[in-house]
Amino acid sequence: MKYYKQMISLTLLTIFFTGCNPPERSIGMTTWSDDGTEFKFYLGTEQAIDVVKKWDQLQSDGMWKESLELFADTATVTYQSGETVKASEMTEMARKRDSNMKANNVDYKWTLQGAFSVDLDPTRGGEHVYTDYLMTYDDGNEKGGVNAALRFYVIEGRIVTINQFNQGIIME
């Protein structure tokens, strides 16, 4: 009888724990895989988003060396023009740009508006973090802005690629 009660208790606990872990939900489709295989998207993790948020904060604070440390050694950045550069080249360009804007009293900001992460295969690692930015520019004579979508690919806490897509904003 004692074993029977233990067996029932163990069975109920097993049912309880397996019932609390619903299967991961997948949606959409993509052929971004190395071999062109079609995959679904899964929700990513907060950790990948935190890497991108940390990069954004370091860039905003002008901590160029520290922001560069978040990149993989072979990381690349592709601008909206299609030009691809090394992460170090993008970081140096941003440093010079921000220094020039500050020296000329230009109000220039990149503001992170939102981010989410998706994963093609949670068993393989690597997540795509999508971000929305609002860039604003005001030099006292001209105002401008851009809605920018940056797509980061993050593997094991390191940024591997960034792809940038922009839409101009008409400011009046």
PyMOL commands that set and color helices and strands:
alter all, ss='L'
color gray80, all
select helices_A, chain A and resi 2-19+46-60+64-68+87-103
alter helices_A, ss='H'
color red, helices_A
select strands_A, chain A and resi 26-30+39-43+71-78+84-86+107-119+127-138+143-155+158-169
alter strands_A, ss='S'
color yellow, strands_A
deselect
rebuild
show_as cartoon
